[in-house]
């Protein structure tokens, strides 16, 4: 309940920042600044009205050269949610966020005033992180800390995910970039002083490390340091040690990334069927309808709603003549930044901005439309057959000569899933709009939250009475055994208790949540408790098994599923082996037939042509009959020359 109210405050602040960006962009346009058109923007789109409109355009995605499948595991998302339908391009330079769609980044991410905190244990609260960061700030402390969901491993995710179990990521938002850099400088000095023997060389003294260590005091989630033994400020029984009245201190170490978060925002390129211009008009109306319903349900202030921002960008009758694709992209940017809503992947909203920044929710990914989608669809139609558009804007592929009418089974699966998600989002938006801004979460949760607030108020008054000691002369004394300060009257004592001992009051008010939390714990079928290890034999060893169930918690035996997977794997390998054998036999048979065919065609193909390189065996028969032999003659003797001397 309180988290939802905190998120509403953030949404209104982000809508205000959006309005400021639009006003600044319009002022630049009136001052003569010519908005630049993205070089990857389609030719049919003219120059943007202002730089803000140009930064929101999504139809600039390039076809990947080496696409990777979308491998994000949404552990806290519905099974009917996002599917592996798009292509994530971590190495595609032209599709990175540095070049396109900067208008879809949150204001604190775009300005570089946000810091990522990693490996945060589940027992560390956001308030403790905020306190630890404030200790290293000299200019201004962080304005807020947002955390992602804690990763709870399951049987399927524990073996495939690389995330640390029961840890989370947090994001601290600073008022300005200068305040963030000041915190980095102070924290870096503290790290160097803590590890003097590991100091870097002088030539690296100006280089900031990629990660900084931050020690967090997680002694007590309420910030208490002293014990309140009897609930009235009394000290615990004395023991041998003098510090028995203090809560044992606990500290942990988290890691802060010094790199910009904007560069790590994932970008995805939609398929050609989803990026088709045939969908722009319908998607624009759906996005505007969802935005209007969410603005009404979450109480966005007047002047900051999407309809008001559109009139600010396109006053008068200019909105009717504006390009529909630009209006759609502005609406999608508004939904992501203000309502944490993912339009092209699941059509759902995140409950916390930490899930968006950590990419544990579909809205963490910015989806670009394929810039030449219509051309690709046309080429595919020419190669494979004709393509007909159905009533929902989906593509129906048919073979040449077949009719496309009534062929709903051939619709593109990606378009079908997107249409179903949009229809479901429109229904949910209608329900939220009917509830009105008075309903924060739902009727049951809001009623329980109001009961808790009433109990907290009564507990506060009772706690005040239990920790005051009134003297006969009307003066009041603090009853805490480690304080015992005396005040003029009861009013000054109450101010003192709220200012100096608010940690004890927060702990007392926290007891009001125990009953509701226990009921929710009993009714929860997926409890966030550590899984148990089950012995699945020598083949699989010890395997994690999640504990589920509300009335009677149970842990399912994973061994049957593991054996089933093993049998499927063996069957798949056997099938592949048989396919390889059959392919090898077919290839050998084809080679033999080819050789025979060549031998048969050899005599007919030669003709009068003699191939000198053709090795042909020829047999020559020799006969020695009727042979005339010449008579042998004696060789003549050489005459010796007589010497004249």
Secondary structure, DSSP 8 states (H G I E B T S, - for coil): -HHHHHHHHHHHHHHHHHHHHHHHHHHHHHTT------TTS-TTS---SSHHHHHH--TTB---SS-EE-----TTS-TTS--S-SEE-TT-GGGSTTTS-GGGS-HHHHTT-EEEEEEEETT--HHHHHHHHHTT-SS---SEEEE-------TTHHHH--S-TTEEEEEEE-SSHHHHHHHHHHHHHHHHHHTGGG---GGGTT---SEEEEEEE-S-TT---B--SSSSS------SSTTTTB----EEEEEEE-S-SGGG--EEE--TTTT-GGGHHHHHHHHHHHHHHHHHHTT--TTSSHHHHHHHHSTTTHHHHS-HHHHHHHHHHHHHHHH-B-TTTT--B-SSHHHHHTT-SGGGSEEE-BTTHHHHHHHHHHHH-EEEE-TTS-EEEE-TT---TT-GGGB-HHHHHHHHHHHHHHHHHHHHHHH-TT-SS-HHHHHHHHHHHHHHHHHHHHHHHHTEEE-TTS-EEE--TTT--EESSHHHHHHHHHHHSHHHHHHHHHGGGHHHHHHHHHH-SB-----EEEE-HHHH-EEEE-EE-SSS-EE---HHHHHHHHHHHHHHHHHHHHHHHHHHHHHHHHHHHHHHHHHHHHHHHHTT---TT-----------SS-------------------
